[in-house]
Amino acid sequence: MKLGRKSAVLFVVILVSLLGGALRIYRLDRESLWLDEGASVKVARMDLVPLLRQSAVESYSPFYNTLLHFWIKAFGDSAESVRMMSVLFGALAIFAIFVAGREWFGAETGLLSCLLLSCSAFNVRYSQEARGYTLALFLTLLSYYFFRRMERIGNGPEKASGPGKLAPLAYLAINILLVFSHPYGVFIILAQNLYFFSLKVLAPGRISWPVRNWLLVQTPLLVVTLAWVLVMAYTSRKNPGVFWIPRPDLMSLFITLWYQAGSRQLILLFGLLVILSLLTVGPRKVTPGPGPGPVFAVLLWLIVPVLAPFVFSLWFTPIFHFRYTILASPALCLLAAQGIGNLHYRVLKWPVAALAIALSLISTKEYFSTFHKAQWREAVDFLEHRALPGDILIFHQGYTICNIYDYYAKRKDLAKVPFPDLEGEIDAENISKLDQLIQGRDRVWVVISYSQGDELLLFKKLEQSYSNIYQKTFVGIDVYMCEN
């Protein structure tokens, strides 16, 4: 496949990035902010010192929170505004995958992977969320770009001229930012080290970069990473509610595969293309592909950020969630693109690429036709239009008050109370305290979200004092009004 001049390819990549950005902007405000997005805004509104302290307490993204802090100062904190930063990094990631793919495989694979990432339903979804996913995704792509540049510097002095000399410093800086952007950045660094040391053992001539030079870059990165991991471990002991994730099972891996690909059809298609990335299919023969090299590196990029946290979650604290594996999603696009490129039947390449893009767009259309986030905007609007002055609002999950309810709330005359406390469960002991909260109240509102099943005790108690209980259901939230 002849791509033409570099300027023409660059124009196409910029156009695809802009179109992908437009797809990520489309109906950006159709869903309200949900709990995690509200928490991001709450932290980002703080002054910088409290912001960094709270980022450590929540074991999350100090770099993203800091950027969002300045973004809000510049552009405001509306739902569209705070999500727009994620859109920006999502669009930049489309361009970055071309640059990284060209570096690892060539311009053809870079362009095809750019097209696949631009319409990926998984990536569109999390480009519309005010969290650090697309920032970490963008940094991951830059990390792999400079990782490849370092490898090429080590493979010949002719590669060490120009900007390439700065690759180790750029790689170090970007990976430090990656670690402070998302905890799964640790697994990206792990995948890169597995690649480096595997090739040093299995194919010593493949990487001529000396181990000593590699360790000079990895040692400060390891120190910073270890320090942040220790902070997260410490805060998890002080604040067990940070790690809310259930222990995964094999179905969790299938769900992750489903989201990464986009649909059952795409699971099959991408699976075949990944296999083809290992082979070159010509008119009369099937020959081995590149062997221990770029494909091996990207395979590790795809596998390690998924399997490593999965195995860790089975043995230690559960940390595995499908949305965190977004850092591995560019690897799937790159391998699929390389698989298409390995089709030496030229007549098949673009039809297969078009099929993958069409199926991805169908999945993206389905994403836009479904509500995925809890409808806090709608629930708060319902409550504020129907509650009377003096009514009490009881929140079963009390942390939702400051993390998201207060973001949308306008009325100040409603009493908002967590029950039993910010993160506790209702039991026979604390249910007795409910009488003190509702005493003398003609009407009580109860907001149930992120149900743990213990709210049945709450309603049994309310039924003793109130004859009528009405329910209004929103996505992810149930609102009850109790009156005499």
SULJOSUL-V599971 format. One record per residue. N is the residue number from 0. RES is the residue in one letter. SS is DSSP state (a for helix, b for strand, c for the rest). PHI is phi in degrees with one decimal (* if undefined). OMEGA is omega as a letter, one per 40 degrees, with the letter a starting at -180 (NA if undefined). Layout:
BEGIN
[[N RES SS PHI OMEGA] [N RES SS PHI OMEGA]]
END
This chain:
BEGIN
[[0 M c * a] [1 K c -92.5 a] [2 L c -91.1 a] [3 G c 88.9 a] [4 R c -70.4 a] [5 K a -60.1 a] [6 S a -65.5 i] [7 A a -67.2 i] [8 V a -63.1 i] [9 L a -61.0 i] [10 F a -62.3 i] [11 V a -63.6 a] [12 V a -64.5 i] [13 I a -63.7 i] [14 L a -62.7 i] [15 V a -62.8 i] [16 S a -62.9 i] [17 L a -67.8 i] [18 L a -65.5 i] [19 G a -63.2 i] [20 G a -63.9 i] [21 A a -62.9 i] [22 L a -62.9 a] [23 R a -76.7 i] [24 I a -79.7 a] [25 Y c -53.6 i] [26 R c 52.5 a] [27 L c -63.6 a] [28 D c -104.3 a] [29 R c -66.3 i] [30 E c -114.7 i] [31 S c -72.0 i] [32 L c -60.5 i] [33 W c -107.2 a] [34 L a -54.2 a] [35 D a -66.5 i] [36 E a -65.6 i] [37 G a -61.0 i] [38 A a -64.7 i] [39 S a -60.8 a] [40 V a -66.4 a] [41 K a -59.2 a] [42 V a -69.4 a] [43 A a -65.4 i] [44 R c -73.1 a] [45 M c -71.0 i] [46 D c -66.7 a] [47 L a -63.0 a] [48 V a -64.9 i] [49 P a -60.6 i] [50 L a -60.3 a] [51 L a -66.2 i] [52 R a -64.6 a] [53 Q a -67.6 i] [54 S a -61.2 i] [55 A a -68.9 i] [56 V a -62.4 a] [57 E c -85.9 i] [58 S c 54.4 a] [59 Y c -126.2 a] [60 S c -103.0 i] [61 P a -64.8 a] [62 F a -68.6 i] [63 Y a -62.8 a] [64 N a -60.5 i] [65 T a -66.6 i] [66 L a -61.7 a] [67 L a -66.1 i] [68 H a -56.6 a] [69 F a -74.5 i] [70 W a -62.4 i] [71 I a -64.4 i] [72 K a -60.2 a] [73 A a -85.4 a] [74 F a -123.1 i] [75 G c 90.6 a] [76 D c -119.2 i] [77 S c -64.9 a] [78 A a -58.0 i] [79 E a -63.7 a] [80 S a -66.7 a] [81 V a -68.7 i] [82 R a -80.3 a] [83 M a -63.9 i] [84 M a -64.9 i] [85 S a -66.0 i] [86 V a -59.6 a] [87 L a -59.8 a] [88 F a -69.9 i] [89 G a -64.6 i] [90 A a -69.4 i] [91 L a -64.1 i] [92 A a -64.3 i] [93 I a -62.5 i] [94 F a -67.6 a] [95 A a -66.3 a] [96 I a -69.9 i] [97 F a -64.2 a] [98 V a -62.9 i] [99 A a -68.1 a] [100 G a -65.0 i] [101 R a -63.6 a] [102 E a -68.9 a] [103 W a -87.1 a] [104 F c -125.9 a] [105 G c 123.7 a] [106 A a -64.4 a] [107 E a -62.1 i] [108 T a -64.1 i] [109 G a -59.6 a] [110 L a -68.7 i] [111 L a -64.1 i] [112 S a -66.2 i] [113 C a -60.8 i] [114 L a -64.6 a] [115 L a -67.1 a] [116 L a -67.6 a] [117 S a -62.2 a] [118 C c -111.8 i] [119 S c -65.5 i] [120 A a -60.8 i] [121 F a -60.0 a] [122 N a -76.6 i] [123 V a -62.8 a] [124 R a -58.6 a] [125 Y a -88.6 i] [126 S a -80.2 i] [127 Q c -105.7 a] [128 E c -127.7 a] [129 A c -80.1 i] [130 R c -138.9 a] [131 G c -87.0 a] [132 Y a -65.3 a] [133 T a -75.1 i] [134 L a -61.6 i] [135 A a -64.9 i] [136 L a -61.9 i] [137 F a -61.5 i] [138 L a -65.5 i] [139 T a -61.6 i] [140 L a -64.7 i] [141 L a -64.6 i] [142 S a -59.3 a] [143 Y a -71.6 i] [144 Y a -63.4 a] [145 F a -74.1 i] [146 F a -60.8 i] [147 R a -66.6 i] [148 R a -61.2 i] [149 M a -63.2 i] [150 E a -61.2 a] [151 R a -70.5 i] [152 I a -59.4 a] [153 G a -71.2 a] [154 N c -94.6 i] [155 G c 165.8 a] [156 P a -64.2 a] [157 E a -69.6 a] [158 K a -88.4 a] [159 A c -90.5 a] [160 S c -87.7 i] [161 G a 69.7 a] [162 P a -61.6 a] [163 G a -58.8 i] [164 K a -63.1 a] [165 L a -88.5 a] [166 A a -56.4 a] [167 P a -60.6 i] [168 L a -67.6 i] [169 A a -64.3 i] [170 Y a -59.3 a] [171 L a -62.3 a] [172 A a -63.4 a] [173 I a -66.7 a] [174 N a -70.5 i] [175 I a -64.6 i] [176 L a -63.0 i] [177 L a -63.2 i] [178 V a -60.6 i] [179 F c -86.0 i] [180 S c -102.1 i] [181 H c -161.0 a] [182 P c -56.7 a] [183 Y c -70.7 i] [184 G a -57.8 i] [185 V a -59.0 a] [186 F a -76.2 i] [187 I a -65.0 i] [188 I a -62.8 i] [189 L a -61.5 i] [190 A a -61.2 a] [191 Q a -66.8 i] [192 N a -69.2 i] [193 L a -61.6 i] [194 Y a -62.7 a] [195 F a -60.7 a] [196 F a -75.5 i] [197 S a -63.3 i] [198 L a -70.6 i] [199 K a -62.5 a] [200 V a -87.0 a] [201 L a -87.2 a] [202 A c -142.3 a] [203 P c -55.0 a] [204 G c -80.2 a] [205 R c -71.2 i] [206 I c -122.7 i] [207 S c -92.3 i] [208 W c -62.2 a] [209 P c -63.8 i] [210 V a -57.8 a] [211 R a -59.5 i] [212 N a -65.2 i] [213 W a -62.1 a] [214 L a -67.7 i] [215 L a -62.9 i] [216 V a -82.3 a] [217 Q a -75.7 a] [218 T a -62.4 i] [219 P a -63.5 i] [220 L a -65.0 i] [221 L a -64.2 a] [222 V a -61.8 a] [223 V a -64.3 a] [224 T a -62.9 i] [225 L a -62.5 i] [226 A a -60.9 a] [227 W a -70.1 i] [228 V a -62.4 i] [229 L a -65.2 i] [230 V a -60.8 i] [231 M a -64.0 i] [232 A a -64.1 a] [233 Y a -65.0 a] [234 T a -67.4 i] [235 S a -67.4 i] [236 R a -74.2 i] [237 K a -76.7 a] [238 N c -136.9 a] [239 P a -58.9 a] [240 G a -66.4 i] [241 V a -59.9 a] [242 F c -97.8 a] [243 W c -93.9 a] [244 I c -72.5 i] [245 P c -72.1 i] [246 R c -67.7 a] [247 P c -78.6 i] [248 D c -136.9 a] [249 L a -62.8 i] [250 M a -63.0 i] [251 S a -61.2 i] [252 L a -67.2 i] [253 F a -65.4 i] [254 I a -61.1 i] [255 T a -61.7 i] [256 L a -61.0 i] [257 W a -60.6 a] [258 Y a -67.4 i] [259 Q a -59.3 a] [260 A a -78.4 i] [261 G c 123.3 a] [262 S c -169.0 i] [263 R a -62.7 i] [264 Q a -62.3 i] [265 L a -72.7 i] [266 I a -59.0 a] [267 L a -67.1 a] [268 L a -65.0 i] [269 F a -65.4 i] [270 G a -60.7 i] [271 L a -65.0 a] [272 L a -68.8 i] [273 V a -63.5 i] [274 I a -62.3 i] [275 L a -64.8 i] [276 S c -65.3 i] [277 L c -90.3 a] [278 L b -130.6 i] [279 T b -113.2 a] [280 V b -101.4 i] [281 G c -111.6 a] [282 P c -59.0 a] [283 R c -130.5 a] [284 K c -152.0 i] [285 V b -121.9 a] [286 T b -120.4 i] [287 P b -60.1 i] [288 G c -81.9 a] [289 P c -71.7 i] [290 G c 70.5 a] [291 P c -72.7 a] [292 G c -167.4 a] [293 P a -54.7 a] [294 V a -63.2 i] [295 F a -61.9 i] [296 A a -61.0 a] [297 V a -75.4 i] [298 L a -60.6 i] [299 L a -63.6 i] [300 W a -60.0 i] [301 L a -74.3 a] [302 I a -86.5 a] [303 V a -62.5 a] [304 P a -67.9 i] [305 V a -101.3 a] [306 L a -75.0 a] [307 A a -62.7 i] [308 P a -67.8 i] [309 F a -65.1 i] [310 V a -65.3 i] [311 F a -57.9 a] [312 S a -68.3 i] [313 L a -71.7 a] [314 W a -102.2 a] [315 F c -128.9 i] [316 T c -71.2 i] [317 P c -63.1 i] [318 I c -129.5 a] [319 F c -87.3 i] [320 H c -146.6 a] [321 F a -60.3 a] [322 R a -69.6 i] [323 Y a -70.6 a] [324 T a -77.9 i] [325 I a -58.9 i] [326 L a -65.4 i] [327 A a -90.7 a] [328 S a -63.4 i] [329 P a -62.6 i] [330 A a -63.6 i] [331 L a -63.7 i] [332 C a -64.4 a] [333 L a -65.9 i] [334 L a -67.8 i] [335 A a -63.1 i] [336 A a -64.4 i] [337 Q a -66.3 i] [338 G a -61.7 i] [339 I a -63.3 i] [340 G a -63.4 a] [341 N c -79.4 i] [342 L b -77.3 a] [343 H c -79.3 i] [344 Y c -76.5 a] [345 R a -58.1 a] [346 V a -67.8 a] [347 L a -92.4 a] [348 K a -59.7 a] [349 W a -71.7 i] [350 P a -60.1 i] [351 V a -65.8 i] [352 A a -61.0 i] [353 A a -64.1 i] [354 L a -63.5 i] [355 A a -62.3 a] [356 I a -67.2 a] [357 A a -63.6 i] [358 L a -64.1 i] [359 S a -66.1 i] [360 L a -66.4 i] [361 I a -63.4 i] [362 S a -64.4 i] [363 T a -66.4 i] [364 K a -61.6 i] [365 E a -64.8 i] [366 Y a -60.4 a] [367 F a -72.1 a] [368 S c -95.7 a] [369 T c -128.5 i] [370 F c -89.6 a] [371 H c -112.6 a] [372 K c -102.8 i] [373 A c -58.9 a] [374 Q c -88.2 a] [375 W a -69.1 i] [376 R a -58.5 a] [377 E a -69.8 a] [378 A a -66.5 i] [379 V a -64.9 i] [380 D a -61.4 i] [381 F a -60.8 a] [382 L a -64.5 a] [383 E a -71.9 i] [384 H a -85.9 a] [385 R a -115.7 i] [386 A c -74.5 i] [387 L c -102.1 i] [388 P c -55.3 a] [389 G c 94.1 i] [390 D c -66.2 i] [391 I b -110.9 i] [392 L b -109.5 i] [393 I b -102.4 a] [394 F b -106.2 a] [395 H c -62.6 i] [396 Q c -101.6 a] [397 G c -63.1 a] [398 Y a -67.0 i] [399 T a -70.9 a] [400 I a -63.3 a] [401 C a -80.8 a] [402 N a -78.0 a] [403 I a -145.9 a] [404 Y a -60.1 a] [405 D a -66.0 i] [406 Y a -63.1 a] [407 Y a -95.3 a] [408 A c -68.0 i] [409 K c -119.0 a] [410 R c -78.6 i] [411 K c -111.6 a] [412 D c -100.3 a] [413 L c -111.4 i] [414 A b -78.9 a] [415 K b -114.0 a] [416 V b -132.1 i] [417 P b -78.9 i] [418 F c -142.9 e] [419 P c -79.3 i] [420 D c -155.5 a] [421 L c -62.3 a] [422 E c -138.9 a] [423 G c -78.9 i] [424 E c -107.4 i] [425 I c -77.7 i] [426 D c -141.5 a] [427 A c -63.2 a] [428 E c -79.5 a] [429 N a -86.7 a] [430 I a -64.9 a] [431 S a -65.2 a] [432 K a -72.9 a] [433 L a -64.9 a] [434 D a -56.8 a] [435 Q a -66.4 a] [436 L a -73.6 a] [437 I a -99.1 a] [438 Q c -59.4 i] [439 G c 79.8 a] [440 R c -94.3 i] [441 D c -75.7 a] [442 R b -136.2 i] [443 V b -132.9 i] [444 W b -105.9 i] [445 V b -123.8 a] [446 V b -111.6 a] [447 I b -109.9 i] [448 S b -147.1 a] [449 Y c 50.4 a] [450 S c -60.2 i] [451 Q c -109.7 i] [452 G c 88.9 a] [453 D c -86.4 a] [454 E a -71.1 i] [455 L a -60.4 i] [456 L a -62.8 i] [457 L a -62.7 a] [458 F a -74.4 i] [459 K a -61.8 i] [460 K a -69.8 a] [461 L a -64.7 a] [462 E c -64.8 i] [463 Q c -75.7 a] [464 S c -113.1 a] [465 Y c -127.0 a] [466 S c -89.0 a] [467 N b -121.2 i] [468 I b -129.9 a] [469 Y b -109.3 a] [470 Q b -123.6 i] [471 K b -127.1 a] [472 T b -107.0 i] [473 F b -120.3 i] [474 V c -61.7 i] [475 G c 80.7 a] [476 I b -141.8 i] [477 D b -121.6 i] [478 V b -111.9 a] [479 Y b -118.9 i] [480 M b -116.9 a] [481 C b -112.6 i] [482 E b -146.1 i] [483 N c -80.4 NA]]
END
